[in-house]
Amino acid sequence: MAERNEPLFCNRFHHCIVVAMRCQRAVTATRVGDMATIYEVAKMAGVSPATVSRVFNGIGVSEAKTQAVRDAARQLRFSPNRTARSLRRQESEVIALVIPDIENPYFTELARGVEDVAQKAGYSVVLCNSDAQVEKEARYLQIAIAEHMAGVILAAAADHTNLDDILATGRPVVAVDRGTGYDIDGVVMANRSAGRAATENLVDAGYRRIAFIAGPELIETAQERAQGWRAVMASRVPDAPVDELLRYSSFQVDGGRGAMEELLALAEPPDAVVAGNNLIGVGAIQVLTEHGLTPPRLGVAVIGSLPFTTLSPSAVTIVRLPARHMGVTAATLLLERIGGDGQPSRTVVLRNEVQPATAVRSA
């Protein structure tokens, strides 16, 4: 078993590493004081105890049975317990970090900030990759409940992430990068400001037909960054066909590539583009290079760092986002909640920093 302070990681092709946490063990039937047992939950839900165990261990069960078990557990105030004593002390040693894409350097940087703070305070971090899939995310949240983890830091997979079950247990949850719709602590970027700053920089450089490639349309960060772009275009380039120049995509390299190809295929292609995140920027630049439109011939501004490119840093405007600081701040808030902080929920908004392109396009 890993030492207490050793971070635990998983990649996008595997489930969250749960060997050290023993997450695959069946939920045992124990009673502490007046706490309900797994058998009572099974009886109320009209299922077998094994089905209850599978639900709380994140193993495939039909939606109807899963809902019945969760409803019964809520009514009976049942929490999976693997021992006949309180695990409160053990809860204080492990937190879960659930993020959409561990391969994205932005989230890797965020994770490092979380781990640094947690390690100093004597906590281990279980890092879980949801692949932006609500089902995977829900499974990891159930594992956090079943394993009595002390709390969760979550970058929500979608706008309909369900935190009802984990919040019902009293465990603190801190949202990062995007909101959840729940009244919980959060740490986010100044996304509208980032979209504005990127677009203003391109307008100031002389570009006018400026496109925007956002992430998924239902993700808050994508919406807000696009809103910043729209605001600048409305005030500085009011005749630009913004609806034609906006593309929603994934926050992946392929998303940037596909959207950039669509934009270049327009009857009147853009003369510049704002990439909604770092990997979108990589994909867009790859396509531009393939078409002989290497920046600054076609202007590019990227929200977030540019993790890998052969371009000179002077060719692209970068709106830097403090991802590590986001992780540090989120972990600090979570530890305060674990320690008993009962003040109203807080949302911390982090500022961006603009690194303008210095290369000038030829006339």
N, C-alpha and C positions, 0 to 999 in steps of 0.2 A: 504494500500500500504506500502511496506517495506520502512524503513528509507533509506536515500541516501547511507549511508556507510555500509549497511547490504548486505553481499554477498548472491547471489541467486543461489541455486543448483538444479540439476536434477539428477535422477539416470538412470541406463541403461534400465529400463523398461518404462520410461516415456519420453515424449518430454521435451525439455528444458523448465523450468518454465518461463512462459511468462505472468502470471497473473499480476504481478507487472509491467510488461512492456506493457501490453495491446496488445500483439502481435496478438491476434485473432480478433481484430477489423478490419473491412473492411477498405481498403485504400480509403480515401475520395478524392473527386475531388476538388482540390484547385489550384489556380494559384498564384505564387509569381513573380511579374515582368513579365519576358518573359518565365518563366518555363511552359512547356507543361502540359496539364491536362491528367487525366486518360482516358477521352473520346477521346482525340486526339491519344493517344497511341492505344486505342482499334480500332479506325478507320483505322489507318495505318496497324495494325496487322491483321485486318479482323476478330476480335473477339468481344465479348461483354465486356463492362466495368467490369462486374462481373468476367469474366475470367481473366482480368488484375489484379483485386484485389486478386483473388485466387493465381495467380502466385507469387505476391509479398508477400503473406502471407504464402507461402510454402504449400498450399493446393493442393491436387492431380489434375494435369492438364496434358493432353497428351504432349509428348515430342515435337511434332511439334508445338502445340500452345504455349508452354512455350518458345520455341526458337523464334517464331514469335514475341511474346510480348517483349522478351528481346532485340531482334534486333531493334524493333520500339522504345523502351525506350532509347536505346543507340543513335539512330539517332536523336531523339527529345530532348536528354539530360534531360530525365525525371527521377526524383527521388521521390518516394512515400513521400507524405507530409501530415501530419494529422492536420496541422494548417495553417492559412494563413499568418504566419510570420516565420522568420528564426528560426530553432531549434538549432542553433549552440551552444548556451549556454547549452541546455539540452544534446546535444551530448557529451559534455565534462564530463558528470557525469556517464556514463555507458560504460563498455567495455565487450566484449564477449571472453570467453575462451572455445575453441572447442577442445576436446581431445578424443582419441579413446576408453578409458576404465576407467571410474571413480573408478571402483572397484580395479584397480591395484594401490597398495600403491605408486608406483613410480609417477604416475600422480596425486595422491592425494597430495603427497609432493610438486610436482611442483605447483599445484593449490594454496597451502598454501603460497608459495613464491609470487605468483602473487597477491593474495588477500592482503597480508601484505603491499606490496608497494602501491597498488591501494587505500586501505583504508586510509593510511596516507595522500595520495594526494587528498582525497575527492571523490573517485570514487567507484561505485558499480561494482561487477563482476557477470555476468550471466554465469554460468558454464553449458556447453552443452556437452552431451556424444554422440559421433557419432557412437559408436559400430564398428568403422573402416569401416563404410558403406558410400560410396561416396554420395549416395542419401540423407541420413540423414544430412550429413555434408553440402551439398548444400542447404538444407532447412534452416539450422541454419544460413548460410551465408546470405540467402535472408532475414531472420528475422532481422539480424544485419543491413541490408540496410533499411528495412522497418521501423525499430524502431529508425533509425538515431543514432545508437550507435557510440561512438567516435572512436573505433578501435577494432581490433580482434587479439588475440593471438591464433595460430593454430598449433596443431600437426596433420599433414595431414593424412587423412584416407588411401590414396593410392598415387601411383606415378603419377596419372592423375587427381589430385585435380584441380578444375577449379576456379581460383580467378579473372577471367576477370571482372565479374559484380561488385564485391565489390571494386576492385582496380579502376574501371572506375569512381566510386563515389568520389575518392580522399581520402577515409579513409585509414589510415595506417594499415598494417597487419604485424605481426612479427611471423615468423615460429619458432617452438620449436621442439627439439628432432630430427627432420629430415627436409630436404629441400623440396622445392615445385617446383623448376624449374623457379620460378619467381625472378625478381630482387628486392627482399625485404630483410629487416633485418632478421637475424636468430640467434638462440642460439642452439648449438648442442654439443654433447659429442664427445670426441676424440675416436670414435668408433673403428677404426683400432687399435689404441693403446690399447684399452681395450681388444680386441680379442687377440692381441699379448701377453699382460701381463698375461692373464688367461692361455694361452697355454704354455708359457714359464715356468710358475710356475709348471705346471704338468710335463713338460719335466724334469725340474730340480729335481723333486721329484722321477724321475725314471720311469715314465709312457711313453709308446711309441705308443701304438695303441689308439690314442686320437681322439674321435669323437667330432663332433660339432652339436648342435641342434640350428638352427637359427630360426628367426621369419619368416614371409611371404617373399617369394623370391623377391617380387617387392618393398619391403620397404627398403629404404636406410640404416637405422640402421642395419637391418639384414644382408644386403649385405656387409657392411663395417666391421662389427665384424667378419663375416666369412672370409673376405679377410685377416684380421689380423691373424686369426688362420691358414689359408693356408700358409701365408708367413713364419710362424714359423715352420710349419710341413715341408715345402720345404727345409728349411735350416738346421733344426735340426734332422728331421726324414724323409729323402728323399724317403725311400722305403715304407712309409705308403700309403695305398690306399685311398687317401683323398676323392675321389668321392664316394667311398663306405661308408665312415664314416661321410659324410655330410648329414644332414636332414633339410629340410625347413619345418616349421610348423606354427602354430599360436603362438602369444605371450601369450598364456593362459596355465593354468595348464594342461588341457586336451591335448594341443599340446605337452607339454613336456612328458606326459605319453605315448602318442601314438608313438612318435619318439623313446623314450627310449625302448619301447617294440620291435620295429622294429630292433633296434641296437643289442639288446640282442639275437634276433633270428638269427643273422648272423652266418654263419658257424664258423667264428672266431670273436667273439664279441670284442668290445673295452675293454681296461683295464682302460680307463678314459674317461670323457666327459666334454666338456665346454657347459654350458647352456647360450643361447643368451640373456636371460633376467631373471628377478627374478621369475616370475611365471613358466616359462619353468623349472627353477631350482627346484622349489617345486614339479612339476609333475615328473621330472626325479628321484628325490630322493625318492619319494613315491614308484615308481616302483622298484628301486634298493633295497629298504627296503623289499618289498614284495618278492623279489627273494633272499634274504639273502646276498645281495652284498652291505651292508651299508658302506659308505665311512669311512675310507680310503681304504677299501678292493678294491673297484673300485673308482678311483680318480674322484673328482668333483670340478669344478671351476664354479662359477656363476657370470655373469656380471650383476651388480646391487645388491641391498640388498637381503637378504633371509628373506622374511617377516614372514614366519611361518614354523617351523620345530622342531622336537624333538631332532635333532642331536646336539651334542656339537659344539660350534662355531669353535673348533680346527680341526674339521673333514673336513671342506670345505673351499676352497679358495674363497674369495669374492673380486671382483673388484668393488669397491664402486663408484657410479655415483652421483654427487651433484645435485639431482633433485630440491631441494628447491632453490638452488642458480641459477639454470636455470630459474625458475619462477621469481625470483627477478630481474635477468638480463633482461629477456624478457619484464617484466612490465616497467622497467626503460627505455628501448629503446622505447617502445610504447608511454609512456608518453612524451618522448622527441619529438617524431614525432608529437604527438597531439599538442604539444606546438609550433610547427613550424620549428623544425629541418629539414633542407633541404639538409644535406650532403649526399654523395653517400651511398648506402646500405652497411651494415656491417654484418659480420658473426662472432660471438664470439664462440670460441671452448673452452669447459671446460675440465679440466684434471680429470682423475680418480685416485683413491687411492687403492692400492692392500693390502689386508689383507690375508696373506698366511695361509694355513692350517698348523698346527703344529703337528697334529697326523701323525704317520708314519705307513704305511701298514706293515703287517707282511710278512716275507719272504715266 
